[in-house]
Every structure is written in structure tokens, then in C-alpha cells.
């Protein structure tokens, strides 16, 4: 809870040093370009890249099942049902870990929670790797998903809070790019180990264990290098520490003082809103606000459009390619080893398409990108159906379906994916 009175004094007027700096800068010409303060410094860039490793951990841990499932099936005796349960258990854990991680980060700080999630993730990796049977594997993968989902919740918030206004969008989307990079690395590791040690059923354990290395690196960086969020420190009324932390993340003192002043004012308004909400019937206001949205024609239309786009994004089934790509390629006629290698193309196209989408989204426009992506995704799905029904079973059909799947990933990852998450 933010206390209003301690914050009101420091932020009732701009800090004196800011005024003196402004006066001195107006008295003499500046030797530094005016835009230099808005360029992220080296420390901010380093922290942003380090914290994005959390997205990499989620992408790898969730997608490594793609190549390891065939070996799990042999060693643990899995059937279609148990394979589905094993695959989905990490997603269930992530769905639980994301909101809980965000809630804990609000109370205990971003850095403490991220360190705790690192430790839990490492423990989950080892527990999953050495799970003796199916019944132990399920809760261990759920724990692993809890930690990975928490990272996906806390990490982007932390990146947004430490970024400059100009670099905020870029830093937050960097986390999304690292998720797809984790998927690509997982596919490459599975293909390498799966082909070299194809006759060893327990090789899936080593596929799973590889991710512990970046997890340990992230843990040490969180402990020794990454600071606490300045915005959280202001909310906790630790003003001196917030200022010193923000100063390390900014190029100039003037920029630091301006932002710390803005953060303090936002904290004061938030505290006032929390006080008013506690005094009024907050639940009744929430219900009335929702009913007002549904009664108004244009807001109701926006709500339905947003829900429709988010729903169709999931219906397209991109998760099928990420979690069951190797299984699909095996079922349509590819050899096990060939399927593992061909599956790398799914991760590579997904990564490059996501990167392309993040580069052009602000230039092309959301609506245009979404329309192109929806049209391309529908056509590629129809092409997959035609290939599956009209081409005789064999290598030709398998490669044709893979080609259509890659075309679908280009349209989806370059347009539907980034547009949905950036707008809705």
C-alpha cells in the first residue's frame, strides 16, 4: 500500500537540482544531442537482455516436449491420453504461476520474486529430468510450468518499469522474441541429441536438462547484477534507493529527476484511487462499469472484436506445431530422425517471422497486418487439408504438408501473434 503523505512532500515541486541543471543548460550550448537522454544506456540494455532470458526459459521448457515425447513414450510407456497430459501439465502450471507471480511481485518486489522463480525453475528442471514414472512427471512439470509462467508475468512488467518511454515497447517485445528463440533452441537440441543417441530412450532427460545452464546464469545475474524496479521502490516509499537505481538506468541526471518526479505523482494518484475504492463499493462499481460497456454500441463492438480476435488466434492451433510438430511429421510419413530435423524448420520460421512482425508492426499498421495474416492463415489451413486428402501417403505428402505448415507460421507469427498481444 502506498502512503500518500510521505510521497507528497518530495513530489510537490520539481527537485532543485533539476531546476539548476535546466538553468545551466540554457546558459550555454549543449555539446550532447538533445535526443541522447532518450537512448538507453549500456546498463539498461544489459539488464533488458538478461531479464528476457526468462522468456527463453519458458519457450524452451514448454517446447522441448516436441522432440522428447517420442522417447518418453518408449521409456515411460505413454499412450495418447498420457502424452496429452504430460504435454499440457506444464501449461496448466504456467497458467497458475502467471497471476500468482505477478501478485507476489507487487508485495515482495520484482527482484526477490524473480530470484525465487529462478530457484524453483532449476528445482523443477532437475525433478522433471529424474522423474521415475508418469505419475511423478506430471506434478514436476507443473512446478516447472509454474516457475516459467511466473517469469512470463513478472519479466515483462519489470522490463516495462525500467525502460525509458521511447524504448519500452521494444524491451517488452524482446521478451516475446526470446520465447520463440527458446522454442527454436529446444527443437535444435532435440534434433541433435535425438539423432546422435536415437537408440537411448532416456535421452529425453538430457534434452530436458540442457535448459538448466541458462537458468543458472539468469539466477546469478538476478542476484548480482539486476536491480530492483524503481517504480516498485517508489511504491514501497524507498525514495533514495529508487533514485539511485533509476540513475544507473538513465543517461542524465535531468532525465532521472524528471522520471522519478513522474513516478511519484503516479504513485500518489494510485494511492488516492485505492483509498477511494476502499471507501466505496468497489464490486458494485465494477459491475456497473461492465454493464455500461455492454450497453454502449461501439464499446460492445470493440469488446466483441477483441474477444473474437483473441479466440481465433487460439483456434488456429499454432500450439499444435510448437508442442506436437515432431509427432505430426511422424504421423504423416516421415522417419523419426528426419522428423526431428525437419521440426527445426518450424522453430526457425517461427522465430524469423516473429522478428519480422515486431519490426514492421508500427510501420504497416495493425489492421492491415491482421487482415493479411487472417487471410493467409485460412488459405494455408485449406492447403494443408487439400494436401492431406489429395496426395498419396508418402514422402511427397509429408513435405507438402510441412511446406503449408511453414507458410501458415509465417502469416501467423508475423501478423496475428504480435498484433493480438500488442493490441488486446
Secondary structure, 3 states (H helix, E strand, C coil): CCCHHHHHHHCCCCCHHHHHHHHHHHHCCCCCCCCHHHCCCHHHHHHHHHHCHHHHHHHHHHHCHHHHHHHHHHHHCCCHHHHHHHHHHHHHHHHHHHHHHHHHHHHHCHHHHHHHHHHHHHHHHHHHHCCCCHHHHHHHHHHHHHHHHHHHHHHHHHHHHHCCCCCHHHHHHHHHHHHHHHHHHHHHHHHHHHHHCCCCCCHHHHHHHCCHHHHHHHHHHHHHCCCCCHHHHHHCCCHHHHHHHHHHHCCCHHHHHHHHHHHHHHHHHHHHHHHHHHHCCHHHHHHHHHHHHHHCHHHHHHHHHHHHHHHHHHHCCHHHHHHHHHHHHHHCCCCHHHHHHHHHHHHHHHHHHHHHHHHHHHHHCHHHHHHHHHHHHHHHHHHHHHHHHHCCCCHHHHHHHHHHHHHHHHHHHHHHHHHHHHHC
